Amino acid sequence: MKILINKTILFIAFALFVTTSVNAQTLKINPKSSFVIIQGSSNLHAWESKTQQINGQMTVNYSSKQVQSMVVDIPVKSIKSGEKLMDSKTYDAFNADKNPNIQFRLVEVNNLQITPSNINVTVTGNLTLAGVTKRITLKAVGKPKGESFIFTGNVSMKMTDFKISPPTAMMGMLKVGDAINLKFEIAVDGVQLSQL
């Protein structure tokens, strides 16, 4: 009797695993078509830097129409402004040798609206900057483009919320403002809108 119960439990567990594996699909973020622009201000002029590399993936369960997980990693030293001094100050502010990546980890999907032509989604996740993790909520709109689905949006925050000291330069004559805006465009390959 005990052997029969054990076999039944194993069969159910296997069936659940197979069902989950079939329904869930891991989709890769396309690093060549994805970017984040960091926009900010200073006492002299506005500035912006752009990431040159984004890595990550998301797992979608088409049966339950749920995003089960999403991870995004951005190497700090892939952030470029076109000015070497600015880039150096950025890496110092992030303490890039100790904290080489900006990370986002999905916690939950707050809202998901699917139409025949796009996806509107609001998510909450843990964002890690300079080794400090804060929970943030962001909205994105996804639209098909070629073989990818492009999710766009933006989120504003303060550097000091992540214990980052706004950079200064030219012996303190240039002072960067605390507030920044992250404007993102994330390309995800393999999204099957017809299955959602």
C-alpha positions as CSV (number, residue, x, y, z in Angstrom):
1,M,0.0,0.0,0.0
2,K,2.8,2.4,0.9
3,I,4.6,1.6,-2.3
4,L,1.4,2.3,-4.3
5,I,1.0,5.7,-2.6
6,N,4.6,6.6,-3.2
7,K,4.2,5.7,-6.9
8,T,1.0,7.8,-7.1
9,I,2.8,10.8,-5.6
10,L,5.7,10.4,-8.0
11,F,3.3,10.2,-10.9
12,I,1.4,13.3,-9.9
13,A,4.7,15.2,-9.3
14,F,6.0,14.1,-12.7
15,A,2.7,15.1,-14.4
16,L,2.8,18.5,-12.8
17,F,6.4,19.0,-13.9
18,V,5.7,18.0,-17.5
19,T,2.6,20.2,-17.6
20,T,4.5,23.2,-16.2
21,S,7.4,22.6,-18.6
22,V,5.2,22.4,-21.6
23,N,3.1,25.5,-20.7
24,A,6.0,27.6,-19.5
25,Q,8.5,29.1,-21.9
26,T,11.7,30.9,-21.1
27,L,12.2,33.9,-23.4
28,K,15.6,35.7,-23.9
29,I,16.1,39.5,-23.8
30,N,17.8,40.6,-27.0
31,P,20.8,42.5,-25.9
32,K,21.4,44.1,-29.3
33,S,17.9,45.7,-29.5
34,S,17.6,46.6,-25.8
35,F,18.8,49.7,-23.9
36,V,18.3,51.9,-20.9
37,I,18.9,55.6,-21.0
38,I,19.7,57.3,-17.7
39,Q,18.6,61.0,-17.8
40,G,19.6,63.6,-15.2
41,S,20.4,67.2,-14.6
42,S,23.3,69.3,-13.1
43,N,23.9,72.9,-12.2
44,L,25.3,73.4,-15.7
45,H,23.3,71.3,-18.1
46,A,21.1,68.2,-18.6
47,W,22.9,64.9,-19.3
48,E,22.2,61.4,-20.3
49,S,24.0,58.1,-20.4
50,K,23.0,54.9,-22.3
51,T,23.6,51.3,-21.5
52,Q,25.5,49.3,-24.1
53,Q,24.6,45.8,-22.9
54,I,21.5,44.2,-21.2
55,N,21.3,40.5,-20.3
56,G,18.2,38.7,-19.0
57,Q,15.3,36.5,-19.5
58,M,11.6,36.0,-18.6
59,T,9.5,32.9,-18.1
60,V,5.9,33.0,-19.4
61,N,3.2,30.4,-18.6
62,Y,0.9,30.6,-21.6
63,S,-1.8,28.4,-20.0
64,S,-2.3,30.7,-16.9
65,K,-1.3,33.8,-18.9
66,Q,1.3,34.7,-16.2
67,V,4.8,36.0,-16.2
68,Q,6.4,33.6,-13.7
69,S,9.8,35.2,-13.5
70,M,12.0,38.0,-15.0
71,V,15.6,38.8,-14.4
72,V,17.6,41.7,-16.0
73,D,21.3,42.4,-15.5
74,I,23.1,45.5,-16.8
75,P,26.9,45.8,-16.4
76,V,27.7,49.2,-14.9
77,K,30.7,49.6,-17.1
78,S,28.5,49.3,-20.2
79,I,27.0,52.7,-19.4
80,K,28.4,55.3,-21.7
81,S,27.7,59.1,-22.0
82,G,30.2,60.0,-24.7
83,E,32.4,61.8,-22.1
84,K,35.2,59.8,-20.4
85,L,35.1,62.0,-17.3
86,M,31.4,61.5,-16.8
87,D,31.7,57.8,-17.3
88,S,34.5,57.6,-14.8
89,K,32.4,59.5,-12.2
90,T,29.4,57.2,-12.9
91,Y,31.5,54.1,-12.3
92,D,32.9,55.6,-9.1
93,A,29.4,56.5,-7.9
94,F,28.3,52.9,-8.4
95,N,31.5,51.5,-6.9
96,A,31.5,49.4,-10.1
97,D,34.4,47.2,-9.1
98,K,32.5,46.0,-6.0
99,N,29.0,46.2,-7.6
100,P,29.5,45.4,-11.3
101,N,25.9,45.0,-12.2
102,I,22.6,46.8,-12.1
103,Q,20.0,44.1,-11.3
104,F,16.2,43.8,-11.6
105,R,14.3,40.8,-10.2
106,L,10.5,40.5,-10.7
107,V,8.5,40.1,-7.5
108,E,4.9,40.2,-8.9
109,V,2.9,41.3,-11.9
110,N,0.4,43.8,-10.7
111,N,-1.6,44.2,-13.9
112,L,-1.5,42.6,-17.3
113,Q,-3.8,43.7,-20.1
114,I,-3.5,42.0,-23.5
115,T,-5.0,43.2,-26.7
116,P,-4.6,41.9,-30.3
117,S,-1.8,44.4,-30.9
118,N,0.0,45.0,-27.6
119,I,0.6,44.2,-23.9
120,N,0.2,46.7,-21.1
121,V,1.9,45.5,-17.9
122,T,2.6,46.9,-14.4
123,V,5.2,45.0,-12.4
124,T,6.8,45.3,-9.0
125,G,10.4,44.1,-8.6
126,N,13.6,44.5,-6.7
127,L,16.1,46.9,-8.3
128,T,19.7,46.8,-7.1
129,L,21.9,49.8,-7.7
130,A,25.4,50.1,-6.2
131,G,24.7,47.1,-3.9
132,V,21.5,48.6,-2.5
133,T,18.2,46.9,-3.2
134,K,14.8,48.8,-3.3
135,R,11.4,47.6,-4.4
136,I,10.0,49.6,-7.3
137,T,6.9,49.5,-9.5
138,L,7.1,50.3,-13.2
139,K,4.7,50.3,-16.2
140,A,5.6,49.1,-19.7
141,V,3.8,48.8,-23.0
142,G,4.8,46.0,-25.3
143,K,4.4,46.0,-29.1
144,P,5.6,43.5,-31.8
145,K,8.6,44.5,-33.9
146,G,10.0,41.9,-36.3
147,E,10.9,38.7,-34.4
148,S,10.8,40.6,-31.0
149,F,8.3,42.2,-28.7
150,I,9.5,45.6,-27.5
151,F,8.6,46.8,-24.0
152,T,9.0,50.5,-23.4
153,G,8.6,52.7,-20.3
154,N,10.3,54.9,-17.8
155,V,10.7,55.2,-14.0
156,S,12.0,58.1,-11.9
157,M,14.0,57.8,-8.7
158,K,16.7,59.5,-6.6
159,M,20.3,58.4,-6.4
160,T,20.4,59.0,-2.7
161,D,17.6,56.4,-2.2
162,F,20.2,53.8,-3.2
163,K,22.9,55.5,-1.1
164,I,24.6,56.8,-4.2
165,S,26.2,60.3,-3.8
166,P,25.5,62.4,-6.9
167,P,28.8,62.9,-8.7
168,T,30.7,66.2,-8.8
169,A,33.4,67.3,-11.2
170,M,35.8,70.2,-11.9
171,M,36.6,70.6,-8.2
172,G,32.9,70.8,-7.3
173,M,32.0,73.4,-9.9
174,L,29.8,70.7,-11.7
175,K,27.2,69.2,-9.4
176,V,24.9,66.5,-10.6
177,G,21.3,66.5,-9.4
178,D,19.9,63.8,-7.2
179,A,16.8,62.9,-9.4
180,I,17.3,60.6,-12.4
181,N,14.9,59.1,-14.9
182,L,15.4,55.6,-16.4
183,K,13.9,55.3,-19.9
184,F,14.0,51.7,-21.1
185,E,13.4,49.7,-24.3
186,I,13.6,46.0,-23.7
187,A,13.3,43.6,-26.7
188,V,12.1,40.1,-25.8
189,D,12.4,37.3,-28.4
190,G,9.9,34.6,-28.8
191,V,6.7,36.2,-27.3
192,Q,3.7,34.5,-28.8
193,L,0.9,37.1,-28.4
194,S,-1.7,34.7,-30.0
195,Q,-1.1,32.3,-27.1
196,L,-1.7,34.8,-24.3
